[in-house]
């Protein structure tokens, strides 16, 4: 079943820019093999990643991420079935963003912030909410 | 509670703060965010419990001012 999963995690203090490049490279290489797509937003201190693919594959990847020492305190914030992929051609789009953007102090309107919060709380998986993630790109 | 909510609950309960001040405060920021956006009673309770644990740790490590940012 096609599914989506969003998690947040702490970027370990030993995860420097060289390690980040390794993560991004392995995402692109490995996700293609298991048909996982999505986006990775990261700051100096946090990760937020949106994954989409077959349930078994994204849960397998999530379990690996939880064991990766470059991540700490990985927490699933949303998961569930997905009708169609939102990022069908992205093995893993990525962007470094400022910490305050991870805290939603973006240029989003109040309504958009509510929509985004609903998305990551799992209340909604609407394409409108996904469009808000796309605002980071 | 759905399977996904159970996973979230387990992840929150498994949070380990360690002793790196940066990682402690970032973990607390994430928990605070989850607390603000989730309406499930068990998730809220788990978040509050972890928040207290982290705040206490910060105080014990001497970061009293930092701990105040996370007080509800």
N, CA and C atoms of all chains as a GROMACS GRO file, in nm:
protein
  627
    1UNK      N    1   0.084  -0.119   0.000
    1UNK     CA    2   0.000   0.000   0.000
    1UNK      C    3   0.088   0.125   0.000
    2UNK      N    4   0.057   0.219  -0.089
    2UNK     CA    5   0.132   0.344  -0.094
    2UNK      C    6   0.104   0.424   0.033
    3UNK      N    7   0.210   0.467   0.100
    3UNK     CA    8   0.196   0.534   0.229
    3UNK      C    9   0.290   0.652   0.239
    4UNK      N   10   0.264   0.737   0.338
    4UNK     CA   11   0.354   0.850   0.366
    4UNK      C   12   0.393   0.849   0.513
    5UNK      N   13   0.508   0.904   0.541
    5UNK     CA   14   0.556   0.912   0.680
    5UNK      C   15   0.636   1.041   0.696
    6UNK      N   16   0.610   1.112   0.804
    6UNK     CA   17   0.689   1.231   0.836
    6UNK      C   18   0.750   1.210   0.974
    7UNK      N   19   0.880   1.240   0.986
    7UNK     CA   20   0.942   1.235   1.119
    7UNK      C   21   1.024   1.362   1.140
    8UNK      N   22   1.050   1.390   1.267
    8UNK     CA   23   1.146   1.495   1.303
    8UNK      C   24   1.254   1.430   1.388
    9UNK      N   25   1.373   1.484   1.386
    9UNK     CA   26   1.479   1.431   1.471
    9UNK      C   27   1.581   1.539   1.502
   10UNK      N   28   1.662   1.510   1.601
   10UNK     CA   29   1.772   1.600   1.638
   10UNK      C   30   1.893   1.562   1.552
   11UNK      N   31   1.955   1.663   1.490
   11UNK     CA   32   2.078   1.637   1.415
   11UNK      C   33   2.191   1.627   1.516
   12UNK      N   34   2.254   1.510   1.522
   12UNK     CA   35   2.360   1.489   1.622
   12UNK      C   36   2.473   1.590   1.604
   13UNK      N   37   2.537   1.623   1.714
   13UNK     CA   38   2.643   1.725   1.709
   13UNK      C   39   2.761   1.678   1.623
   14UNK      N   40   2.774   1.546   1.604
   14UNK     CA   41   2.885   1.496   1.521
   14UNK      C   42   2.846   1.480   1.374
   15UNK      N   43   2.726   1.525   1.339
   15UNK     CA   44   2.681   1.516   1.199
   15UNK      C   45   2.718   1.646   1.128
   16UNK      N   46   2.842   1.650   1.078
   16UNK     CA   47   2.888   1.773   1.013
   16UNK      C   48   2.844   1.777   0.866
   17UNK      N   49   2.890   1.878   0.793
   17UNK     CA   50   2.846   1.894   0.653
   17UNK      C   51   2.893   1.778   0.566
   18UNK      N   52   3.007   1.719   0.600
   18UNK     CA   53   3.055   1.603   0.522
   18UNK      C   54   2.958   1.486   0.540
   19UNK      N   55   2.915   1.466   0.664
   19UNK     CA   56   2.818   1.359   0.691
   19UNK      C   57   2.685   1.389   0.623
   20UNK      N   58   2.647   1.518   0.618
   20UNK     CA   59   2.523   1.554   0.550
   20UNK      C   60   2.528   1.517   0.403
   21UNK      N   61   2.641   1.544   0.340
   21UNK     CA   62   2.654   1.509   0.198
   21UNK      C   63   2.644   1.358   0.179
   22UNK      N   64   2.699   1.282   0.274
   22UNK     CA   65   2.688   1.135   0.267
   22UNK      C   66   2.542   1.091   0.278
   23UNK      N   67   2.468   1.155   0.370
   23UNK     CA   68   2.326   1.122   0.387
   23UNK      C   69   2.250   1.150   0.258
   24UNK      N   70   2.273   1.267   0.200
   24UNK     CA   71   2.199   1.305   0.079
   24UNK      C   72   2.234   1.213  -0.038
   25UNK      N   73   2.362   1.178  -0.047
   25UNK     CA   74   2.404   1.087  -0.156
   25UNK      C   75   2.340   0.950  -0.140
   26UNK      N   76   2.342   0.898  -0.018
   26UNK     CA   77   2.285   0.763   0.003
   26UNK      C   78   2.134   0.764  -0.013
   27UNK      N   79   2.069   0.876   0.023
   27UNK     CA   80   1.924   0.889   0.001
   27UNK      C   81   1.891   0.870  -0.147
   28UNK      N   82   1.962   0.946  -0.229
   28UNK     CA   83   1.934   0.943  -0.373
   28UNK      C   84   1.962   0.804  -0.430
   29UNK      N   85   2.074   0.744  -0.386
   29UNK     CA   86   2.113   0.613  -0.439
   29UNK      C   87   2.019   0.502  -0.390
   30UNK      N   88   1.999   0.495  -0.259
   30UNK     CA   89   1.924   0.383  -0.202
   30UNK      C   90   1.773   0.395  -0.223
   31UNK      N   91   1.720   0.518  -0.216
   31UNK     CA   92   1.575   0.534  -0.228
   31UNK      C   93   1.524   0.496  -0.367
   32UNK      N   94   1.609   0.516  -0.466
   32UNK     CA   95   1.571   0.480  -0.602
   32UNK      C   96   1.547   0.329  -0.611
   33UNK      N   97   1.632   0.251  -0.542
   33UNK     CA   98   1.621   0.105  -0.548
   33UNK      C   99   1.492   0.053  -0.486
   34UNK      N  100   1.438   0.127  -0.388
   34UNK     CA  101   1.317   0.079  -0.319
   34UNK      C  102   1.196   0.170  -0.350
   35UNK      N  103   1.214   0.256  -0.449
   35UNK     CA  104   1.104   0.342  -0.497
   35UNK      C  105   1.046   0.430  -0.387
   36UNK      N  106   1.136   0.487  -0.306
   36UNK     CA  107   1.094   0.584  -0.205
   36UNK      C  108   1.124   0.724  -0.258
   37UNK      N  109   1.029   0.814  -0.245
   37UNK     CA  110   1.049   0.953  -0.284
   37UNK      C  111   1.016   1.043  -0.164
   38UNK      N  112   1.045   1.173  -0.177
   38UNK     CA  113   1.013   1.264  -0.067
   38UNK      C  114   1.109   1.379  -0.058
   39UNK      N  115   1.107   1.445   0.057
   39UNK     CA  116   1.194   1.561   0.078
   39UNK      C  117   1.255   1.556   0.218
   40UNK      N  118   1.374   1.610   0.229
   40UNK     CA  119   1.443   1.620   0.357
   40UNK      C  120   1.476   1.767   0.382
   41UNK      N  121   1.416   1.823   0.487
   41UNK     CA  122   1.451   1.959   0.530
   41UNK      C  123   1.543   1.944   0.651
   42UNK      N  124   1.650   2.023   0.655
   42UNK     CA  125   1.739   2.013   0.770
   42UNK      C  126   1.797   2.150   0.804
   43UNK      N  127   1.827   2.161   0.932
   43UNK     CA  128   1.892   2.284   0.980
   43UNK      C  129   2.021   2.242   1.048
   44UNK      N  130   2.084   2.333   1.120
   44UNK     CA  131   2.206   2.297   1.194
   44UNK      C  132   2.175   2.199   1.306
   45UNK      N  133   2.049   2.195   1.350
   45UNK     CA  134   2.017   2.114   1.469
   45UNK      C  135   1.906   2.011   1.450
   46UNK      N  136   1.830   2.021   1.342
   46UNK     CA  137   1.713   1.932   1.326
   46UNK      C  138   1.700   1.876   1.186
   47UNK      N  139   1.626   1.764   1.177
   47UNK     CA  140   1.582   1.711   1.048
   47UNK      C  141   1.430   1.705   1.051
   48UNK      N  142   1.366   1.729   0.935
   48UNK     CA  143   1.226   1.691   0.917
   48UNK      C  144   1.220   1.630   0.777
   49UNK      N  145   1.172   1.506   0.772
   49UNK     CA  146   1.172   1.435   0.645
   49UNK      C  147   1.033   1.382   0.613
   50UNK      N  148   0.995   1.397   0.487
   50UNK     CA  149   0.869   1.343   0.436
   50UNK      C  150   0.904   1.230   0.340
   51UNK      N  151   0.853   1.110   0.370
   51UNK     CA  152   0.882   0.992   0.288
   51UNK      C  153   0.752   0.941   0.228
   52UNK      N  154   0.758   0.894   0.105
   52UNK     CA  155   0.641   0.829   0.044
   52UNK      C  156   0.688   0.707  -0.035
   53UNK      N  157   0.611   0.599  -0.027
   53UNK     CA  158   0.647   0.474  -0.094
   53UNK      C  159   0.563   0.362  -0.036
   54UNK      N  160   0.599   0.240  -0.070
   54UNK     CA  161   0.527   0.126  -0.015
   54UNK      C  162   0.548   0.121   0.136
   55UNK      N  163   0.442   0.090   0.210
   55UNK     CA  164   0.446   0.093   0.356
   55UNK      C  165   0.566   0.017   0.412
   56UNK      N  166   0.585  -0.106   0.362
   56UNK     CA  167   0.694  -0.190   0.414
   56UNK      C  168   0.830  -0.124   0.392
   57UNK      N  169   0.846  -0.060   0.277
   57UNK     CA  170   0.975   0.003   0.244
   57UNK      C  171   1.000   0.126   0.331
   58UNK      N  172   0.899   0.211   0.348
   58UNK     CA  173   0.925   0.332   0.427
   58UNK      C  174   0.941   0.299   0.576
   59UNK      N  175   0.871   0.195   0.623
   59UNK     CA  176   0.890   0.157   0.764
   59UNK      C  177   1.029   0.096   0.784
   60UNK      N  178   1.075   0.020   0.682
   60UNK     CA  179   1.210  -0.036   0.689
   60UNK      C  180   1.315   0.074   0.694
   61UNK      N  181   1.296   0.176   0.610
   61UNK     CA  182   1.389   0.290   0.609
   61UNK      C  183   1.382   0.365   0.742
   62UNK      N  184   1.260   0.384   0.791
   62UNK     CA  185   1.243   0.456   0.919
   62UNK      C  186   1.316   0.385   1.032
   63UNK      N  187   1.306   0.252   1.035
   63UNK     CA  188   1.376   0.175   1.138
   63UNK      C  189   1.528   0.194   1.128
   64UNK      N  190   1.579   0.201   1.005
   64UNK     CA  191   1.723   0.224   0.986
   64UNK      C  192   1.762   0.363   1.034
   65UNK      N  193   1.680   0.462   1.002
   65UNK     CA  194   1.709   0.600   1.042
   65UNK      C  195   1.717   0.609   1.195
   66UNK      N  196   1.627   0.537   1.262
   66UNK     CA  197   1.626   0.543   1.409
   66UNK      C  198   1.755   0.488   1.470
   67UNK      N  199   1.823   0.401   1.393
   67UNK     CA  200   1.948   0.343   1.443
   67UNK      C  201   2.071   0.422   1.396
   68UNK      N  202   2.050   0.521   1.309
   68UNK     CA  203   2.161   0.599   1.253
   68UNK      C  204   2.212   0.697   1.359
   69UNK      N  205   2.340   0.690   1.397
   69UNK     CA  206   2.391   0.779   1.502
   69UNK      C  207   2.392   0.927   1.464
   70UNK      N  208   2.369   0.957   1.336
   70UNK     CA  209   2.364   1.098   1.296
   70UNK      C  210   2.231   1.161   1.333
   71UNK      N  211   2.134   1.076   1.366
   71UNK     CA  212   2.004   1.122   1.414
   71UNK      C  213   1.993   1.088   1.562
   72UNK      N  214   1.927   1.174   1.637
   72UNK     CA  215   1.893   1.142   1.777
   72UNK      C  216   1.745   1.174   1.798
   73UNK      N  217   1.683   1.097   1.883
   73UNK     CA  218   1.544   1.122   1.920
   73UNK      C  219   1.452   1.140   1.798
   74UNK      N  220   1.453   1.037   1.716
   74UNK     CA  221   1.368   1.036   1.596
   74UNK      C  222   1.222   1.014   1.640
   75UNK      N  223   1.133   1.103   1.598
   75UNK     CA  224   0.991   1.092   1.637
   75UNK      C  225   0.902   1.100   1.514
   76UNK      N  226   0.819   0.996   1.495
   76UNK     CA  227   0.722   0.997   1.386
   76UNK      C  228   0.613   1.097   1.420
   77UNK      N  229   0.583   1.187   1.328
   77UNK     CA  230   0.475   1.282   1.356
   77UNK      C  231   0.352   1.257   1.270
   78UNK      N  232   0.368   1.182   1.163
   78UNK     CA  233   0.253   1.152   1.078
   78UNK      C  234   0.282   1.028   0.996
   79UNK      N  235   0.179   0.951   0.970
   79UNK     CA  236   0.193   0.834   0.884
   79UNK      C  237   0.056   0.789   0.839
   80UNK      N  238   0.051   0.725   0.724
   80UNK     CA  239  -0.078   0.675   0.678
   80UNK      C  240  -0.080   0.650   0.529
   81UNK      N  241  -0.192   0.597   0.480
   81UNK     CA  242  -0.204   0.568   0.337
   81UNK      C  243  -0.202   0.695   0.252
   82UNK      N  244  -0.160   0.677   0.129
   82UNK     CA  245  -0.146   0.790   0.037
   82UNK      C  246  -0.206   0.749  -0.098
   83UNK      N  247  -0.288   0.836  -0.154
   83UNK     CA  248  -0.351   0.803  -0.284
   83UNK      C  249  -0.252   0.815  -0.399
   84UNK      N  250  -0.185   0.929  -0.402
   84UNK     CA  251  -0.084   0.949  -0.509
   84UNK      C  252   0.037   1.021  -0.450
   85UNK      N  253   0.151   0.997  -0.508
   85UNK     CA  254   0.274   1.060  -0.460
   85UNK      C  255   0.272   1.212  -0.485
   86UNK      N  256   0.329   1.285  -0.390
   86UNK     CA  257   0.340   1.430  -0.405
   86UNK      C  258   0.473   1.469  -0.468
   87UNK      N  259   0.573   1.381  -0.455
   87UNK     CA  260   0.706   1.408  -0.511
   87UNK      C  261   0.750   1.287  -0.593
   88UNK      N  262   0.676   1.253  -0.699
   88UNK     CA  263   0.701   1.128  -0.772
   88UNK      C  264   0.839   1.118  -0.835
   89UNK      N  265   0.901   1.230  -0.867
   89UNK     CA  266   1.030   1.221  -0.938
   89UNK      C  267   1.148   1.256  -0.848
   90UNK      N  268   1.122   1.274  -0.717
   90UNK     CA  269   1.230   1.313  -0.627
   90UNK      C  270   1.272   1.194  -0.541
   91UNK      N  271   1.391   1.136  -0.571
   91UNK     CA  272   1.441   1.029  -0.484
   91UNK      C  273   1.461   1.086  -0.343
   92UNK      N  274   1.505   1.207  -0.334
   92UNK     CA  275   1.503   1.278  -0.205
   92UNK      C  276   1.546   1.422  -0.227
   93UNK      N  277   1.448   1.510  -0.250
   93UNK     CA  278   1.480   1.651  -0.255
   93UNK      C  279   1.527   1.695  -0.119
   94UNK      N  280   1.616   1.791  -0.113
   94UNK     CA  281   1.666   1.833   0.018
   94UNK      C  282   1.693   1.982   0.019
   95UNK      N  283   1.686   2.039   0.137
   95UNK     CA  284   1.720   2.180   0.152
   95UNK      C  285   1.756   2.210   0.296
   96UNK      N  286   1.863   2.285   0.310
   96UNK     CA  287   1.899   2.332   0.444
   96UNK      C  288   1.820   2.458   0.471
   97UNK      N  289   1.758   2.463   0.586
   97UNK     CA  290   1.679   2.581   0.622
   97UNK      C  291   1.723   2.631   0.760
   98UNK      N  292   1.686   2.755   0.789
   98UNK     CA  293   1.723   2.812   0.919
   98UNK      C  294   1.639   2.750   1.030
   99UNK      N  295   1.697   2.743   1.148
   99UNK     CA  296   1.626   2.682   1.262
   99UNK      C  297   1.490   2.744   1.285
  100UNK      N  298   1.481   2.876   1.269
  100UNK     CA  299   1.352   2.939   1.298
  100UNK      C  300   1.245   2.900   1.197
  101UNK      N  301   1.289   2.854   1.078
  101UNK     CA  302   1.191   2.808   0.980
  101UNK      C  303   1.135   2.672   1.021
  102UNK      N  304   1.220   2.588   1.082
  102UNK     CA  305   1.172   2.459   1.132
  102UNK      C  306   1.067   2.482   1.240
  103UNK      N  307   1.080   2.592   1.310
  103UNK     CA  308   0.983   2.625   1.414
  103UNK      C  309   0.862   2.701   1.356
  104UNK      N  310   0.851   2.697   1.224
  104UNK     CA  311   0.734   2.751   1.154
  104UNK      C  312   0.724   2.903   1.159
  105UNK      N  313   0.834   2.971   1.195
  105UNK     CA  314   0.830   3.117   1.188
  105UNK      C  315   0.870   3.157   1.047
  106UNK      N  316   0.793   3.111   0.952
  106UNK     CA  317   0.824   3.137   0.813
  106UNK      C  318   0.738   3.252   0.766
  107UNK      N  319   0.742   3.275   0.636
  107UNK     CA  320   0.654   3.380   0.582
  107UNK      C  321   0.517   3.324   0.548
  108UNK      N  322   0.484   3.205   0.603
  108UNK     CA  323   0.351   3.149   0.582
  108UNK      C  324   0.247   3.237   0.651
  109UNK      N  325   0.128   3.238   0.594
  109UNK     CA  326   0.018   3.307   0.661
  109UNK      C  327  -0.026   3.223   0.781
  110UNK      N  328  -0.106   3.280   0.868
  110UNK     CA  329  -0.155   3.206   0.985
  110UNK      C  330  -0.232   3.082   0.943
  111UNK      N  331  -0.315   3.095   0.838
  111UNK     CA  332  -0.391   2.981   0.789
  111UNK      C  333  -0.298   2.871   0.738
  112UNK      N  334  -0.194   2.913   0.668
  112UNK     CA  335  -0.099   2.815   0.614
  112UNK      C  336  -0.023   2.745   0.728
  113UNK      N  337   0.010   2.820   0.833
  113UNK     CA  338   0.077   2.759   0.948
  113UNK      C  339  -0.011   2.653   1.012
  114UNK      N  340  -0.143   2.683   1.021
  114UNK     CA  341  -0.237   2.586   1.079
  114UNK      C  342  -0.244   2.461   0.992
  115UNK      N  343  -0.245   2.483   0.862
  115UNK     CA  344  -0.252   2.371   0.767
  115UNK      C  345  -0.127   2.285   0.781
  116UNK      N  346  -0.012   2.351   0.792
  116UNK     CA  347   0.115   2.279   0.804
  116UNK      C  348   0.119   2.202   0.936
  117UNK      N  349   0.074   2.266   1.042
  117UNK     CA  350   0.070   2.198   1.172
  117UNK      C  351  -0.023   2.078   1.166
  118UNK      N  352  -0.136   2.093   1.095
  118UNK     CA  353  -0.229   1.980   1.081
  118UNK      C  354  -0.165   1.866   1.005
  119UNK      N  355  -0.085   1.902   0.908
  119UNK     CA  356  -0.016   1.799   0.830
  119UNK      C  357   0.080   1.720   0.919
  120UNK      N  358   0.165   1.790   0.991
  120UNK     CA  359   0.266   1.717   1.066
  120UNK      C  360   0.210   1.654   1.192
  121UNK      N  361   0.088   1.694   1.231
  121UNK     CA  362   0.026   1.627   1.345
  121UNK      C  363  -0.048   1.502   1.299
  122UNK      N  364  -0.059   1.484   1.166
  122UNK     CA  365  -0.126   1.366   1.115
  122UNK      C  366  -0.275   1.386   1.094
  123UNK      N  367  -0.325   1.505   1.124
  123UNK     CA  368  -0.468   1.529   1.106
  123UNK      C  369  -0.504   1.537   0.958
  124UNK      N  370  -0.411   1.583   0.877
  124UNK     CA  371  -0.440   1.600   0.735
  124UNK      C  372  -0.324   1.549   0.651
  125UNK      N  373  -0.356   1.499   0.536
  125UNK     CA  374  -0.252   1.466   0.439
  125UNK      C  375  -0.292   1.527   0.305
  126UNK      N  376  -0.355   1.641   0.309
  126UNK     CA  377  -0.406   1.702   0.186
  126UNK      C  378  -0.293   1.753   0.098
  127UNK      N  379  -0.323   1.762  -0.030
  127UNK     CA  380  -0.222   1.812  -0.122
  127UNK      C  381  -0.191   1.958  -0.091
  128UNK      N  382  -0.289   2.030  -0.034
  128UNK     CA  383  -0.266   2.170   0.003
  128UNK      C  384  -0.156   2.178   0.110
  129UNK      N  385  -0.163   2.086   0.206
  129UNK     CA  386  -0.061   2.085   0.311
  129UNK      C  387   0.076   2.050   0.254
  130UNK      N  388   0.077   1.954   0.163
  130UNK     CA  389   0.204   1.919   0.100
  130UNK      C  390   0.260   2.039   0.023
  131UNK      N  391   0.170   2.116  -0.036
  131UNK     CA  392   0.214   2.235  -0.108
  131UNK      C  393   0.292   2.330  -0.017
  132UNK      N  394   0.256   2.329   0.112
  132UNK     CA  395   0.326   2.415   0.207
  132UNK      C  396   0.471   2.368   0.225
  133UNK      N  397   0.490   2.236   0.228
  133UNK     CA  398   0.628   2.185   0.236
  133UNK      C  399   0.705   2.232   0.113
  134UNK      N  400   0.636   2.231   0.001
  134UNK     CA  401   0.702   2.272  -0.124
  134UNK      C  402   0.746   2.419  -0.118
  135UNK      N  403   0.685   2.495  -0.029
  135UNK     CA  404   0.724   2.637  -0.016
  135UNK      C  405   0.869   2.652   0.030
  136UNK      N  406   0.922   2.544   0.091
  136UNK     CA  407   1.061   2.550   0.136
  136UNK      C  408   1.159   2.535   0.020
  137UNK      N  409   1.105   2.498  -0.098
  137UNK     CA  410   1.194   2.469  -0.211
  137UNK      C  411   1.187   2.576  -0.319
  138UNK      N  412  -0.649   0.407   1.968
  138UNK     CA  413  -0.531   0.476   1.914
  138UNK      C  414  -0.478   0.400   1.791
  139UNK      N  415  -0.452   0.472   1.685
  139UNK     CA  416  -0.403   0.408   1.562
  139UNK      C  417  -0.259   0.360   1.580
  140UNK      N  418  -0.218   0.274   1.486
  140UNK     CA  419  -0.081   0.221   1.489
  140UNK      C  420   0.020   0.335   1.479
  141UNK      N  421  -0.011   0.433   1.395
  141UNK     CA  422   0.081   0.546   1.378
  141UNK      C  423   0.092   0.629   1.506
  142UNK      N  424  -0.021   0.647   1.574
  142UNK     CA  425  -0.019   0.721   1.700
  142UNK      C  426   0.061   0.643   1.806
  143UNK      N  427   0.047   0.509   1.803
  143UNK     CA  428   0.125   0.426   1.896
  143UNK      C  429   0.275   0.441   1.869
  144UNK      N  430   0.310   0.444   1.740
  144UNK     CA  431   0.451   0.462   1.705
  144UNK      C  432   0.502   0.596   1.755
  145UNK      N  433   0.418   0.699   1.738
  145UNK     CA  434   0.458   0.833   1.784
  145UNK      C  435   0.478   0.833   1.936
  146UNK      N  436   0.384   0.770   2.005
  146UNK     CA  437   0.391   0.764   2.151
  146UNK      C  438   0.519   0.692   2.196
  147UNK      N  439   0.548   0.580   2.131
  147UNK     CA  440   0.670   0.504   2.165
  147UNK      C  441   0.795   0.587   2.138
  148UNK      N  442   0.794   0.661   2.026
  148UNK     CA  443   0.910   0.744   1.993
  148UNK      C  444   0.930   0.853   2.098
  149UNK      N  445   0.821   0.913   2.143
  149UNK     CA  446   0.832   1.020   2.245
  149UNK      C  447   0.886   0.962   2.375
  150UNK      N  448   0.830   0.847   2.415
  150UNK     CA  449   0.874   0.785   2.540
  150UNK      C  450   1.020   0.741   2.534
  151UNK      N  451   1.069   0.715   2.412
  151UNK     CA  452   1.207   0.667   2.397
  151UNK      C  453   1.308   0.781   2.391
  152UNK      N  454   1.261   0.905   2.394
  152UNK     CA  455   1.354   1.019   2.386
  152UNK      C  456   1.456   1.012   2.500
  153UNK      N  457   1.583   1.023   2.460
  153UNK     CA  458   1.693   1.020   2.558
  153UNK      C  459   1.772   1.150   2.542
  154UNK      N  460   1.786   1.226   2.649
  154UNK     CA  461   1.843   1.360   2.637
  154UNK      C  462   1.996   1.363   2.631
  155UNK      N  463   2.061   1.266   2.692
  155UNK     CA  464   2.207   1.270   2.694
  155UNK      C  465   2.258   1.386   2.776
  156UNK      N  466   2.380   1.434   2.744
  156UNK     CA  467   2.435   1.544   2.824
  156UNK      C  468   2.492   1.658   2.739
  157UNK      N  469   2.459   1.656   2.608
  157UNK     CA  470   2.502   1.765   2.521
  157UNK      C  471   2.395   1.874   2.525
  158UNK      N  472   2.432   1.994   2.568
  158UNK     CA  473   2.334   2.100   2.589
  158UNK      C  474   2.257   2.133   2.462
  159UNK      N  475   2.326   2.135   2.349
  159UNK     CA  476   2.260   2.166   2.222
  159UNK      C  477   2.154   2.060   2.187
  160UNK      N  478   2.191   1.933   2.204
  160UNK     CA  479   2.099   1.824   2.171
  160UNK      C  480   1.982   1.818   2.270
  161UNK      N  481   2.009   1.854   2.394
  161UNK     CA  482   1.899   1.856   2.494
  161UNK      C  483   1.797   1.963   2.456
  162UNK      N  484   1.845   2.084   2.426
  162UNK     CA  485   1.751   2.192   2.396
  162UNK      C  486   1.677   2.167   2.264
  163UNK      N  487   1.746   2.108   2.166
  163UNK     CA  488   1.677   2.077   2.039
  163UNK      C  489   1.569   1.972   2.062
  164UNK      N  490   1.600   1.870   2.144
  164UNK     CA  491   1.499   1.767   2.176
  164UNK      C  492   1.379   1.832   2.244
  165UNK      N  493   1.406   1.926   2.334
  165UNK     CA  494   1.296   1.994   2.403
  165UNK      C  495   1.214   2.081   2.307
  166UNK      N  496   1.281   2.142   2.209
  166UNK     CA  497   1.208   2.222   2.109
  166UNK      C  498   1.112   2.133   2.030
  167UNK      N  499   1.160   2.014   1.992
  167UNK     CA  500   1.076   1.921   1.915
  167UNK      C  501   0.957   1.874   1.999
  168UNK      N  502   0.983   1.841   2.124
  168UNK     CA  503   0.874   1.795   2.212
  168UNK      C  504   0.772   1.908   2.233
  169UNK      N  505   0.821   2.029   2.250
  169UNK     CA  506   0.731   2.144   2.266
  169UNK      C  507   0.643   2.161   2.143
  170UNK      N  508   0.703   2.145   2.025
  170UNK     CA  509   0.627   2.156   1.900
  170UNK      C  510   0.517   2.049   1.895
  171UNK      N  511   0.554   1.925   1.928
  171UNK     CA  512   0.456   1.815   1.926
  171UNK      C  513   0.343   1.842   2.025
  172UNK      N  514   0.380   1.896   2.139
  172UNK     CA  515   0.280   1.927   2.242
  172UNK      C  516   0.179   2.029   2.191
  173UNK      N  517   0.227   2.123   2.110
  173UNK     CA  518   0.140   2.229   2.060
  173UNK      C  519   0.046   2.183   1.950
  174UNK      N  520   0.085   2.079   1.876
  174UNK     CA  521   0.005   2.043   1.758
  174UNK      C  522  -0.076   1.915   1.776
  175UNK      N  523  -0.055   1.840   1.884
  175UNK     CA  524  -0.125   1.713   1.899
  175UNK      C  525  -0.238   1.727   2.000
  176UNK      N  526  -0.348   1.658   1.972
  176UNK     CA  527  -0.463   1.669   2.062
  176UNK      C  528  -0.492   1.539   2.137
  177UNK      N  529  -0.413   1.435   2.111
  177UNK     CA  530  -0.436   1.307   2.178
  177UNK      C  531  -0.387   1.315   2.323
  178UNK      N  532  -0.471   1.272   2.416
  178UNK     CA  533  -0.440   1.286   2.559
  178UNK      C  534  -0.312   1.212   2.598
  179UNK      N  535  -0.294   1.092   2.545
  179UNK     CA  536  -0.174   1.014   2.581
  179UNK      C  537  -0.047   1.077   2.525
  180UNK      N  538  -0.057   1.130   2.403
  180UNK     CA  539   0.059   1.197   2.342
  180UNK      C  540   0.094   1.322   2.423
  181UNK      N  541  -0.008   1.399   2.460
  181UNK     CA  542   0.015   1.521   2.538
  181UNK      C  543   0.079   1.487   2.672
  182UNK      N  544   0.028   1.382   2.734
  182UNK     CA  545   0.082   1.340   2.863
  182UNK      C  546   0.229   1.297   2.851
  183UNK      N  547   0.259   1.221   2.745
  183UNK     CA  548   0.397   1.175   2.723
  183UNK      C  549   0.489   1.294   2.696
  184UNK      N  550   0.439   1.392   2.618
  184UNK     CA  551   0.520   1.511   2.589
  184UNK      C  552   0.548   1.590   2.717
  185UNK      N  553   0.445   1.608   2.799
  185UNK     CA  554   0.463   1.684   2.923
  185UNK      C  555   0.562   1.614   3.015
  186UNK      N  556   0.552   1.482   3.021
  186UNK     CA  557   0.643   1.405   3.105
  186UNK      C  558   0.789   1.424   3.059
  187UNK      N  559   0.809   1.416   2.926
  187UNK     CA  560   0.945   1.432   2.872
  187UNK      C  561   0.994   1.575   2.890
  188UNK      N  562   0.902   1.669   2.877
  188UNK     CA  563   0.938   1.810   2.895
  188UNK      C  564   0.990   1.832   3.037
  189UNK      N  565   0.920   1.776   3.134
  189UNK     CA  566   0.962   1.789   3.273
  189UNK      C  567   1.099   1.725   3.296
  190UNK      N  568   1.117   1.608   3.235
  190UNK     CA  569   1.245   1.536   3.248
  190UNK      C  570   1.359   1.622   3.193
  191UNK      N  571   1.336   1.682   3.075
  191UNK     CA  572   1.440   1.764   3.013
  191UNK      C  573   1.468   1.891   3.091
  192UNK      N  574   1.362   1.955   3.138
  192UNK     CA  575   1.378   2.079   3.217
  192UNK      C  576   1.458   2.050   3.345
  193UNK      N  577   1.424   1.941   3.410
  193UNK     CA  578   1.495   1.903   3.532
  193UNK      C  579   1.642   1.878   3.504
  194UNK      N  580   1.668   1.810   3.391
  194UNK     CA  581   1.806   1.782   3.352
  194UNK      C  582   1.884   1.911   3.329
  195UNK      N  583   1.822   2.005   3.256
  195UNK     CA  584   1.889   2.133   3.230
  195UNK      C  585   1.924   2.204   3.361
  196UNK      N  586   1.828   2.204   3.453
  196UNK     CA  587   1.854   2.270   3.584
  196UNK      C  588   1.968   2.200   3.657
  197UNK      N  589   1.966   2.068   3.656
  197UNK     CA  590   2.071   1.992   3.726
  197UNK      C  591   2.209   2.016   3.666
  198UNK      N  592   2.210   2.046   3.534
  198UNK     CA  593   2.337   2.072   3.467
  198UNK      C  594   2.379   2.219   3.482
  199UNK      N  595   2.294   2.298   3.546
  199UNK     CA  596   2.327   2.439   3.571
  199UNK      C  597   2.274   2.535   3.467
  200UNK      N  598   2.192   2.486   3.372
  200UNK     CA  599   2.138   2.573   3.267
  200UNK      C  600   1.997   2.620   3.305
  201UNK      N  601   1.987   2.686   3.416
  201UNK     CA  602   1.856   2.728   3.468
  201UNK      C  603   1.786   2.824   3.372
  202UNK      N  604   1.861   2.921   3.318
  202UNK     CA  605   1.800   3.018   3.227
  202UNK      C  606   1.746   2.949   3.103
  203UNK      N  607   1.824   2.854   3.049
  203UNK     CA  608   1.778   2.780   2.930
  203UNK      C  609   1.650   2.702   2.961
  204UNK      N  610   1.644   2.646   3.082
  204UNK     CA  611   1.529   2.563   3.118
  204UNK      C  612   1.399   2.645   3.120
  205UNK      N  613   1.412   2.775   3.153
  205UNK     CA  614   1.292   2.860   3.164
  205UNK      C  615   1.218   2.875   3.032
  206UNK      N  616   1.291   2.862   2.920
  206UNK     CA  617   1.228   2.877   2.788
  206UNK      C  618   1.125   2.768   2.762
  207UNK      N  619   1.138   2.657   2.834
  207UNK     CA  620   1.051   2.542   2.806
  207UNK      C  621   0.943   2.523   2.912
  208UNK      N  622   0.940   2.613   3.009
  208UNK     CA  623   0.836   2.601   3.112
  208UNK      C  624   0.702   2.641   3.053
  209UNK      N  625   0.599   2.563   3.080
  209UNK     CA  626   0.465   2.590   3.024
  209UNK      C  627   0.394   2.694   3.109
   0.00000   0.00000   0.00000
